[in-house]
Amino acid sequence: MTSQLRARRIGERIREVLSEMLQREVADPRLSLVTITGVDMDRELAFATIYVSALDGRDRSDQILQALDGAKGFLRRELAARISLRAFPQLRFAWDPTAERASRIEELLAEIRHEAEDEKEENAGR
């Protein structure tokens, strides 16, 4: 078993290296504009769950996750060559819905502001 600090450091390093690889070395067009938002390591460092997001949001999430699963072996091999660990963890990819949730919250707040302004104008006209 490993410490949480060590797991967090390894996860952050995987995020950094994988982000760089996706920008510079992976030619799959399905992976363009993909962002690695975080990496969670399990306690034994056997699995790394990698959270991804994209600018165009949920529309392409299935395509993106399929492309990443297809490239999983290549990505793991390249990461293992660049990050020195006794045994490199298996990679799992998951969609991070945080960006969509934040966008939805912003929409709701704008709607509330607009309704408050309308109500204020109605009250001022009385």
Secondary structure by P-SEA (a helix, b strand, c coil): cccaaaaaaaaaaaaaaaaaaaacccccccccccccccccccccccccbbbbbccccccaaaaaaaaaaaaaaaaaaaaaacccccbbbbbbbbbbaaaaaaaaaaaaaaaaaaaaaaaaaaaaac
